[in-house]
Amino acid sequence: MASTQVTIIGAGSVVFSLHLVKGMCLTESLAGSSVTFMDINEERLDIIYNMARRYAEDVGADLRFAKTTSREEALRDADFVVSSVTVNDEYYNRKARQLADSMGYYYGRSGMLSYYNLQLMLDVARDMERLCPDALLIQAGNPVSTGTSLVTRETDINMVGICHGHYGYTTIARTLGLDVDKITWQAPGINHNIWLTDFFYEGQDAYPLIDKWIEEEAEKFWAEAQETEAGIPTQMSPSAIHQYQMFGLMPIGDTPRQGGWWYHTDAETRIRWYGKPIGGGDTPVGRDRVIDGKVSQYERMIKSAFDKEVRPVDIFGTDKGREQHVPIIDALVNDNEGQFQVNVRNDGALPGLPDDVAVEVPAVVNIKGIQPLRVPPLPTKVMLEQILPNWLSIESTIEALLTGDRSMLLFNVLQSHQTRSYDQAVEVMEALMDLEDKEATDAMRLMQSTREKFQFPKPL
């Protein structure tokens, strides 16, 4: 049993930091470890710090906690850096979506690239090269695939990206009435673009059970689910099943949220593919519900941090949850080996993509490190129509960031299927960039010097 130093960048995250705190406190083999919370929002920083200390008291965890608004102070001597920071908050993103919507792009689907999070990932990694060059960067904030590709190319930092979308296989299993613990599965690809290549139940191929469900039960399931507040789960939505029928494999997790442009053209189309009453979570009403949920969670965290009449464990319980970050740390530090779904440099793990592109694949993790498993090639159709276009988008995004070529931002908007003219694309790009100047979040303001480095030349 060994201790370690974990730094959490963007610790004020309402949902994510809670899972990390619980995971660290409930993992006995990490006793004696130190956790440093870093955030530029002092109010949120105080909440997570106090909540963590009180939760540790509740469960008898032997951990030391520290807090700081200085990234340099937080990174110095860290063994693990978990970054969940998002520069654009939900409220700013809502304004950006509403602006684009008013200019003819339903739900803001303008194709405009957001480079702030990527630049911040690169800044953190470069700071790590100076302050903790041997630490592992565990990237939780999006875009995971593009960020992991960028950082592992531009720095010498060891990095892994983590997402929980792969747990979509459990939704499939439960919908089919199967015991999740008896499932064997594999879903490689690129983050938010992963495909269920293997799905076994008690050693037998379970894909025929999916086919049977589609033929005999899907319509009834969708009709009944639409009568509930939660609606149809995206993983088993008409969109997900349609993608399965198009590509021959079930799309997993966040993948059915993406699909082709034809699933997202307007509210009526969203309802067709994702169900009544609102057309799923990636809609104005759906995202407002996410914000409401975070506000509610924030209020609970405030209570758990400061209310003497309330104990955090009574609010949040002792379920570790299923986030992989802490178990991966434990596997690396204490050799408590496990298999995880990770985003890492390809280096031959997924055939058909360059070595320096981040892919999402299974990996064995133990004291020897993170060891990705080499998976069989994905079907040619999936590669040509899903994976390779995704890869090209990653390359275009990285090139735009590194070169500061504003015309590449414009080209991406021009490629949106909701763009009807060149002038419309220019107008929405300029409007969104103006919004960044006028409505910048605190994190964006702190990055103004970085943004000035990337002054994009005027478009033609």
Secondary structure, DSSP 8 states (H G I E B T S, - for coil): ----EEEEETTT-TTHHHHHHHHHHT-GGGTT-EEEEE-S-HHHHHHHHHHHHHHHHHHT---EEEEES-HHHHHTT-SEEEE---SS-HHHHHHHHHHHHHTT-GGG-------HHHHHHHHHHHHHHHH-TT-EEEE-SS-HHHHHHHHHHHS--EEEE--SGGGHHHHHHHHTT--GGGEEEE--EETTEEEE-EEEETTEE-HHHHHHHHHHTHHHHHHHHTTSSS-S-GGGSHHHHHHHHHHSSEEETTHHHHS-GGGSSSHHHHHHHH-TTTSSSSSHHHHHHHHHHHHHHHHHHHHHHH-TT--HHHHH-S---S-SHHHHHHHHHH---EEEEEEEE-TTSSTTS-TTSEEEEEEEEETTEEEE-------HHHIIIIIHHHHHHHHHHHHHHHHT-HHHHHHHHHTSTT---HHHHHHHHHHHHHHHHHS--HHHHHTHHHHHHT------
